[in-house]
Amino acid sequence: MSILTFSLSSLILFLASVSADPFFVVQHGNAIVTSRRDPIISPGGVSGHVHSIVGSSSFKPSYDYQNSLNGKCTSASVSVDKSNYWVPQLYRKLGEGKLELVKMNRVNTSSPIEQMYEFPKGRKMLAGNPFRNTFDANDPAQAAVEYVCLGTDDTPMNGA
């Protein structure tokens, strides 16, 4: 077998083993802070509930685009992602009514593969209703926002 044939065969086998994924995923490690801060809903103030926050080290009680860019580091797997992402903190109710914080250890943000652009300066996004404390499975808007907890056997346990 010639070196060219071997190289082409190797390349074909390699390409056959690579699967296309329709999403771009930015993974985050542990939360950088857990706090009653929400710079969009309660800028500069105290939020009505606790959040786990990931992303830029420059997270502050009030959002400022330039401050966001000045972060020294990020929890994102893409080092230039200086955005912050925050989600309501989950708690587990123990016996005797005690609450235990459920540690968030991973956040995935993803979108279909296509050309990606930086968000416009000052862009803020909100998903869901921060004041809702009930769930209606028949409401498509409520079904669009969810969290996924993986069980000990990696079986998803979905919730909203």
DRENZA-964037 format. One record per residue: residue in three letters; x, y negated, z of N, C-alpha, C, O in turn. Coordinates in steps of 0.02 Angstrom, whole numbers, plus 32768, in hexadecimal, padded with zeros to 4 digits. Layout:
BEGIN
ALAXYZXYZXYZXYZ/...
END
This chain:
BEGIN
MET802B803A8000800080008000802D7FC28000805D7FBF8027/SER801E7F937FD580477F567FD180387F29800C80057F2F802D/ILE80657EFB8019805C7ECC805080207EA080447FFD7E8E8073/LEU80137E8D80047FD97E647FF37F987E8A80027F6A7E6E801F/THR7F957EC97FED7F5A7EF27FFA7F4E7EFA80457F167EF5805C/PHE7F847F07806A7F7F7F0F80B37F667ECE80D37F3A7ECF80FE/SER7F817E9580BD7F6E7E5480D87F257E4580C97F007E2E80F5/LEU7F0F7E51808B7EC97E4580797E9A7E7480A07E657E5E80B6/SER7EAE7EB280A87E857EE280CE7E7E7ECB81177E487ECE8134/SER7EB67EB581337EB57E9D81787E887E60817F7E627E5A81AF/LEU7E8D7E32814F7E647DF681517E1A7E08814C7DF17DEB8171/ILE7E087E3581207DC27E4981187DA87E6981587D707E5A816D/LEU7DD07E9581767DBB7EB481B57DB27E8081EC7D837E848213/PHE7DE07E5081EF7DDB7E1B82227D9B7DF282177D767DE68247/LEU7D8F7DDC81D97D547DB481CB7D147DD981D87CE27DBC81ED/ALA7D147E1A81CB7CD87E4381D87CCA7E4782237C907E508237/SER7CFD7E42824C7CF37E4882957CDE7E0682B57CC87E0582EE/VAL7CE57DCE82907CD37D8D82AB7C897D81829E7C727D878265/SER7C647D7282D27C1C7D6582C87C107D1A82C87C307CF582ED/ALA7BE27D04829F7BD07CBD829C7BA17CAE82D67B737CD582E3/ASP7BAC7C7882F77B827C63832E7B627C21831B7B877BF2830B/PRO7B207C1A831D7B007BDD83067B037BA483387AE27B71832D/PHE7B2A7BAA836E7B2C7B7683A07B737B6283B17BA17B8B83B0/PHE7B7B7B2383C07BB97B0983DB7BAD7B0284267B7D7AE2843A/VAL7BD87B1F844E7BCD7B2084977C067AFD84BA7C417B0C84AD/VAL7BF67ACF84E67C277AB185127C197ACC85577BE47AC08574/GLN7C487AF185727C3E7B0E85B47C5C7AE285EA7C8F7AC185E0/HIS7C3B7AE186237C547ABD865D7C5E7AEE86957C3A7B20869B/GLY7C8E7AE086BE7C9B7B0A86F97C6D7AF587327C347AE28727/ASN7C877AF7876E7C607AE587A97C4D7A9B87A77C6C7A738785/ALA7C197A8B87CC7C037A4687D27C3C7A1B87EF7C607A32881C/ILE7C4379DE87D57C7679B187F27C5C799288327C83797F885D/VAL7C19798C88377BFB797188747BB2798888777B9379938843/THR7B99798F88B37B52799C88BF7B39796188E87B537955891F/SER7B08793D88CE7AF678FD88EC7AAE78E988DB7A91790288AC/ARG7A9378BC89047A51789F88F57A5B786088CA7A43782A88DB/ARG7A7E786888937A89783188647A6C784388207A71787D880B/ASP7A4D781387FF7A34781A87BB7A3977D6879A7A0C77AD87A1/PRO7A7077C987767A7B778887587A47777287257A4477378713/ILE7A1D77A0870D79E9778D86DC79A7777C8700798A774886F4/ILE799077A9872C7950779F874E7957776E8788792B77448793/SER798D777287AD7997774787E979DC772587E57A0677328810/PRO79E776F987B37A2976DB87AC7A3E76B487EA7A1A76888802/GLY7A7976C588057A9476A3883F7A7476B788817A8A76A188B6/GLY7A3F76DF887E7A1B76F188BB7A21773B88CB7A4C775F88B1/VAL79F4775088F779F27796890C79B977B988E77981779E88E4/SER79C777F288CB7995781988A57964783B88D579737845890F/GLY792A784D88BB78F8787088E2790A78B988EE78E978DA8917/HIS793D78D288CD7953791788D8799D791E88C879BC78F088AE/VAL79B9795788DA7A00796488D37A10797E888D79E979A3886F/HIS7A4A796A88727A62798188317AA779A088377ACE798E8862/SER7AB579D0880A7AF979E987FF7B1179C487C17AEF79C3878E/ILE7B4C79A787C67B66797D87907BA6799C87747BD379AF879A/VAL7BAA79A087327BE679B987107BFD798486DE7BD7795686CD/GLY7C3B798B86C77C54795E86937C8C793186AC7CB7794786D1/SER7C8A78F286957CC078C386A27CCA78B686ED7C9A78B38713/SER7D0878AD87007D19789E87467D03785787597D0878448794/SER7CEC783087297CD977EA87377C8F77E187477C7677A98744/PHE7C6C781787597C24781287697C1977E087A17C3C77E187D4/LYS7BE977B387987BD9778087CA7B8D777A87D07B69779287A5/PRO7B75775988067B2D775288107B09772A87D97ACD773387CE/SER7B2D76FF87B67B1176DA877D7B3976ED873F7B7676F28741/TYR7B1576F887077B36770D86CA7B5576D186A77B35769C86A1/ASP7B9276D886907BB476A686687BDD76CB86337C0776F48644/TYR7BCF76BD85F47BF076E185BD7C3C76DE85C27C5D771285BD/GLN7C5876A385CD7CA0769C85D07CBD76C3860B7CF176E38604/ASN7C9B76C086447CB276E6867E7CB47731866E7CE277548682/SER7C827748864A7C7F778F86367CBD77A3860E7CD977D98619/LEU7CD3777785E17D0E778685B87D4F778485DF7D8177A285CB/ASN7D4E776286187D8B775A86407D98779486707DC777928696/GLY7D6F77C8866D7D7A780186997DBF781F868E7DD778248655/LYS7DE0783286C47E23784F86BF7E22789886A97E5378B1868E/CYS7DE978BA86B57DE4790086A27D997911869A7D6E78E786A7/THR7D8B794E86857D467964867D7D4279AE868F7D7379D3868C/SER7D0679C386A27CFC7A0B86AF7CEA7A30866F7CE27A6D8670/ALA7CE47A0B86377CD37A2A85F67D0E7A5085DA7D487A3F85E7/SER7CFF7A8385B37D347AA985917D547A8085597D8A7A918541/VAL7D327A4C85437D4C7A1F850F7D6479E085347D3C79B8854C/SER7DA579D785387DC279A385627DAF795B85507DB3792F8579/VAL7D99795085127D85790C84FF7D3C78FE850F7D2678C58506/ASP7D17792E85287CD17924853B7CD07901857F7CD7792285B3/LYS7CC678C0857F7CC4789A85BD7C7C788985D17C71785A85F8/SER7C4D78AE85B77C0778A585CB7BFC78C4860F7C2578EC8626/ASN7BC578B1862F7BB078D2866C7B6C78F2865F7B4378D8863A/TYR7B62792C867E7B23795086797B0F796186C07B39797686E8/TRP7ACF795986D07AB9796C87137A76798F87107A4C797F86E5/VAL7A6D79BD873D7A3079E587407A1879E687897A4179E287B7/PRO79D679EC879379BE79F387D879DF7A2E87FA79E67A6487DD/GLN79F27A2488387A127A59885F79DE7A8B887779AA7A778892/LEU79EB7ACB886E79BE7AFF888579D07B1388CC7A0B7B1488DF/TYR799D7B2588F379A67B3E893779807B7F893D794D7B8A891C/ARG79987BAB896879767BEA8977795B7BE489BF797F7BCE89EC/LYS791C7BF889C878FE7BF58A0A790C7C368A2F78FA7C6C8A19/LEU792E7C308A6879407C698A90790B7C748AC778DD7C4C8ACD/GLY79137CA98AED78E77CB48B2678E97C788B55791A7C538B56/GLU78B47C6F8B7C78AE7C388BAB78AD7BF48B8978B97BC18BA9/GLY789F7BF28B4778987BB38B2278D87B8E8B1178D57B578AF7/LYS79117BAB8B2079507B8A8B0F795B7B8B8AC479487BBA8AA2/LEU797A7B568AAA798A7B528A6379D57B5B8A5979FE7B428A80/GLU79E67B808A247A2C7B8C8A137A377B7489CB7A127B86899E/LEU7A6A7B4B89C27A7B7B32897F7A907B6C89537AB97B958966/VAL7A747B6F89167A887BA188E57ABF7B8188BB7AB37B548894/LYS7AFD7B9A88C47B367B7B88A27B307B8388577B277BBA883D/MET7B367B4B88347B367B4C87EB7B7F7B5787D67BAB7B3287EB/ASN7B8A7B8987AD7BD07B9587997BDB7B90874F7C137B9D8737/ARG7BA87B7D87297BB27B7886E07B797B5186C17B3F7B5986D3/VAL7B8B7B2686927B597B03866A7B6E7B0986217BA87AFC8611/ASN7B417B1C85F67B4F7B1E85AF7B237AEB858C7AE67AEA8596/THR7B417AC185647B1C7A93853A7B2B7AA884F37B657AB184E1/SER7AF87AAF84CA7B047AC884877AD67AA884547AA27A8B8466/SER7AEA7AAD84167AC27A9483DF7AD37ABB83A17B097AD9839D/PRO7AA77ABC836E7AB77AE083317AF77AC583117B077A8A8317/ILE7B1B7AF282EF7B597ADC82CE7B477AAE82947B237AC28266/GLU7B617A7482967B5C7A4382617B8E7A0D82737BAD7A1182A8/GLN7B9679DC82497BC779A8825A7BB17987829A7B76797582A2/MET7BE0797E82C87BCF796183087BEB791A830D7C21790C82F3/TYR7BC678EF832D7BDA78AA83367BD6789883807BAF78B683A5/GLU7BFE786883937BFC785083D87BB9782D83E27B9E780E83B4/PHE7B9D7831841F7B5F780D842D7B6C77C384277BA377AB8434/PRO7B39779D84127B417754840E7B50773784537B3C77538486/LYS7B74770184547B8676DF84927B4776D384BC7B1676B884A4/GLY7B4A76E784FB7B1376DB85297ADA770E85257AA777058547/ARG7AE1774284FE7AAC777484F57A9E779885377ACC77AE855A/LYS7A5E779D85497A4877C185847A1077EF856F79E477DB8548/MET7A10782C858879DC785C857779BD787885B679DF788185E9/LEU797D788685B2795878A385EA793178DE85D0790F78D9859D/ALA7935791685F3790F795285E078E07963861978F5796B8652/GLY78A1796786097870797A863C7858793D8663786B79048656/ASN782D794B86937810791786BE782D791F8704781F79518725/PRO785578F0871B787578F8875C784478F687977856790787CF/PHE780678E1878A77D578DB87C077A5791787C2777B791B87EF/ARG77AA79458792777E797F8790779679B387C377D279C287C7/ASN776879CE87EA777B7A028819774F7A408813774B7A6A8840/THR772E7A4687D977087A8287C9771C7A988783773D7A73875F/PHE77077AD4877077197AEE872E76DA7B09870C76B67B318729/ASP76CE7AF386CE76967B0B86A676B37B30866A76CB7B11863B/ALA76B07B73866B76CD7B9C863676AC7B9085F276C97BA085BF/ASN76707B7285F1764C7B6585B276607B228593764B7B13855B/ASP76877AFA85B6769C7AB9859D76DF7AC0857977127ACB859B/PRO76E17AB9853677207AC2851177587A93852877927AA58527/ALA77467A56853D77797A278554779C7A41859377D87A36859C/GLN77767A6285BE77957A7D85FB77BE7ABB85EC77EF7AC9860E/ALA77AA7AE185BA77CF7B1E85A878117B0E8585783D7B398580/ALA78197AD0856E78567ABD854978917AB0857778CA7AAD855F/VAL78867AA885B778BB7A9A85E778BE7AD58617788C7AE48639/GLU78F77AF6861A78FC7B2F864779427B39866179727B1C8648/TYR79467B62869479877B7886AD79877BC386A879527BE386A7/VAL79C17BE086A579C77C2986A179F77C3F86D87A307C2886DB/CYS79E07C6C87027A0C7C8987357A1A7CD0872079EC7CF6870F/LEU7A597CE387217A6B7D2787117A6C7D5187507A8A7D3E8782/GLY7A497D8A874E7A487DB787867A8B7DDB878C7AB87DD08764/THR7A907E0787BD7ACF7E2A87C87AE07E59878E7B1A7E6B8784/ASP7AAD7E6C87677ABA7E97872D7ABB7E6E86EC7AB37E8A86B6/ASP7AC37E2C86F17AC37DFD86B97A817DFA86937A7F7DE58659/THR7A4B7E1086B37A097E0A869579EE7DC486A379EB7DB086DD/PRO79DB7D9E866F79C27D5A867B79817D5A86A279557D848696/MET797C7D2C86D1793E7D2086F5792D7CD886E779487CAB8706/ASN78FF7CCC86B878F27C8886A078C17C6486CE78987C8386F0/GLY78C67C2386CE78987BF986F478977BB486D578BF7BA586A9/ALA78697B8D86EB78667B4886D2785A7B19870B78557ADD8701/
END
